Amino acid sequence: MATTKSSSSKQLLWNVLYLIGAMIVLVTVSSLWREAQLVQVVPYTELEQALAAGHIERVVVSDREHCRGTSRRRRQMVSAY
């Protein structure tokens, strides 16, 4: 009888850990998906105009000819090419 109790206890622990792990994976994937949807690619001239108008909070220029900015209104990432 003790082995049955131990076996069911291990099965319950496995199920709980599996559920927690699955939830962590789902939340992570959902977060990454939502973040990927928040990036808007615009022409460089449009980024310049938004920056001059004060709609861009922060700009980062990389060495690979990319500019990234953060919109003040929607907290949306803007990437220019």
Secondary structure as GFF3:
##gff-version 3
##sequence-region A 1 81
A	DSSP	alpha_helix	2	37	.	.	.	ID=ss1
A	DSSP	beta_strand	39	42	.	.	.	ID=ss2
A	DSSP	alpha_helix	44	52	.	.	.	ID=ss3
A	DSSP	beta_strand	56	61	.	.	.	ID=ss4
A	DSSP	beta_strand	67	71	.	.	.	ID=ss5
A	DSSP	beta_strand	77	80	.	.	.	ID=ss6
###
